[in-house]
């Protein structure tokens, strides 16, 4: 029992260290910190995206803006090999984790880039988990660059300049959250 308590303590300590590292590396709040999407909201986002991918009769290009460890894209890439997936992430450690997890999948790529400097016009489907303060910039960028009928999903915070199509109630670790869906 003491061994399990020690393991829990070590894991918790390492998690806190990683969160501090991530916060400092991201400019102390300039970029969204790493937030795992393996809670209910992550499952709900994957289900919304899965439904979109299932209903498409053409190959789509899907991007995750701030892809973290790939927990949203990798399961979808495994299930839908006919679609192409790209994850943009600024954190080099998270990029290495996601690349390792996606090894062997031919339809997914993770790039260490600032998505605000990338041309997003080639994508049909966009997933974004951004800070509330970034919602204006990201929303405006997507409005300017995405093609007509592009599908956008945002977790936790709405994206300005985009007309909301639907809102989905969810939760993150028992705390109420929302998923915003847009069609450009």
C-alpha positions in Angstrom: 0.0 0.0 0.0 2.9 2.3 0.8 4.4 1.5 -2.6 1.2 2.6 -4.4 1.0 5.8 -2.4 4.6 6.6 -3.3 4.0 5.9 -7.0 1.0 8.2 -6.9 3.1 10.9 -5.2 5.9 10.6 -7.8 3.4 10.7 -10.7 1.7 13.7 -9.2 5.0 15.5 -8.6 6.1 14.8 -12.2 2.8 16.0 -13.5 3.1 19.3 -11.6 6.7 19.7 -12.9 5.5 19.1 -16.5 2.7 21.7 -16.0 5.1 24.3 -14.7 7.6 23.5 -17.6 4.7 23.8 -20.1 3.5 27.1 -18.6 7.0 28.7 -18.7 7.7 27.3 -22.2 4.4 28.7 -23.5 5.4 32.2 -22.5 3.6 32.2 -19.2 0.2 32.2 -20.8 0.9 33.3 -24.4 -0.2 29.9 -25.7 -2.7 27.5 -24.4 -1.2 25.1 -21.8 -1.4 21.4 -22.3 -4.8 20.2 -21.3 -5.4 16.4 -21.7 -8.5 15.6 -23.8 -9.0 12.2 -22.4 -12.0 13.3 -20.2 -15.6 13.4 -21.3 -15.1 16.5 -23.4 -12.3 14.7 -25.4 -14.6 11.8 -26.0 -17.4 14.1 -27.1 -15.1 16.1 -29.5 -13.9 12.8 -31.0 -17.6 11.7 -31.4 -18.5 14.9 -33.1 -15.6 14.7 -35.5 -16.2 11.0 -36.1 -19.8 11.7 -37.1 -18.5 14.4 -39.6 -15.9 12.1 -41.1 -18.4 9.2 -41.4 -20.8 11.3 -43.4 -18.3 12.5 -45.9 -18.0 10.7 -49.3 -14.7 12.5 -50.1 -11.3 12.5 -48.5 -11.0 15.3 -46.0 -8.1 17.1 -44.5 -8.4 17.6 -40.7 -6.2 19.8 -38.5 -5.9 20.0 -34.8 -4.7 23.4 -33.6 -2.7 22.6 -30.5 -2.7 18.8 -30.9 -0.9 18.0 -27.6 -0.2 14.3 -27.4 -2.5 13.5 -30.4 -5.3 12.1 -28.2 -8.0 13.6 -30.6 -6.4 12.9 -34.0 -4.7 9.5 -33.5 -7.9 7.4 -32.8 -9.6 9.1 -35.7 -6.7 8.5 -38.1 -6.8 4.8 -37.2 -10.5 4.6 -37.9 -10.5 6.7 -41.0 -7.5 5.9 -43.2 -9.1 7.6 -46.2 -8.8 11.0 -44.5 -5.6 13.1 -43.9 -4.8 14.4 -40.4 -2.3 17.1 -39.3 -1.6 18.2 -35.8 0.1 21.5 -35.0 1.7 21.8 -31.6 4.4 24.3 -30.3 5.7 22.1 -27.4 8.6 19.9 -28.6 8.0 17.2 -25.9 4.3 16.8 -26.8 5.3 16.6 -30.5 7.7 13.7 -29.8 5.0 11.9 -27.7 2.4 12.3 -30.5 4.8 11.2 -33.2 5.7 8.1 -31.3 2.1 7.2 -30.6 1.2 7.7 -34.3 4.1 5.6 -35.6 3.0 3.4 -38.4 0.0 5.5 -39.4 0.5 6.8 -42.9 -2.4 9.4 -42.8 -1.3 11.5 -39.9 1.6 14.1 -39.4 2.5 16.1 -36.3 4.3 19.4 -36.9 6.0 21.6 -34.4 4.7 24.9 -35.7 2.8 28.0 -34.7 -0.6 27.4 -36.4 -1.2 31.2 -36.5 1.6 31.4 -39.1 0.4 28.5 -41.2 -2.0 28.6 -44.2 -5.1 26.8 -43.0 -7.1 27.2 -46.2 -6.3 23.5 -47.3 -8.3 22.1 -44.4 -12.0 20.9 -44.4 -12.2 20.2 -40.7 -10.6 22.1 -37.9 -10.4 21.3 -34.2 -9.2 24.0 -31.8 -8.7 24.1 -28.1 -7.5 27.6 -27.5 -7.6 30.0 -24.6 -10.5 32.4 -24.3 -8.1 35.3 -25.1 -7.1 33.7 -28.4 -10.7 33.2 -29.6 -10.7 36.5 -31.5 -7.4 35.9 -33.3 -8.1 32.3 -34.2 -11.8 32.9 -35.2 -10.7 35.8 -37.5 -7.9 33.7 -39.1 -10.3 30.8 -39.7 -13.0 33.1 -41.2 -10.5 34.6 -43.6 -8.7 31.4 -44.6 -11.2 28.5 -44.6 -13.3 27.5 -47.6 -17.0 27.6 -47.7 -18.6 24.7 -45.8 -15.5 24.0 -43.7 -16.4 22.4 -40.3 -14.9 23.8 -37.1 -15.1 22.4 -33.6 -13.8 24.4 -30.6 -13.6 23.1 -27.0 -14.3 25.2 -23.9 -14.2 28.6 -25.5 -16.1 30.1 -28.5 -14.3 31.5 -31.5 -15.2 35.0 -32.5 -16.2 36.0 -36.0 -17.6 32.6 -36.8 -21.4 31.9 -36.9 -22.2 29.2 -34.4 -24.0 26.3 -35.9 -24.5 24.2 -32.8 -23.4 24.0 -29.1 -22.9 20.7 -27.3 -22.8 20.5 -23.5 -20.0 18.4 -22.0 -17.7 18.3 -19.0 -14.0 18.2 -18.2 -13.3 16.2 -15.0 -16.8 16.9 -13.7 -16.8 20.6 -14.5 -19.3 21.9 -17.1 -17.9 22.7 -20.4 -19.2 23.4 -23.9 -18.2 22.4 -27.4 -18.9 24.9 -30.2 -19.5 23.8 -33.7 -19.3 26.1 -36.7 -19.8 25.7 -40.4 -18.1 28.4 -42.4 
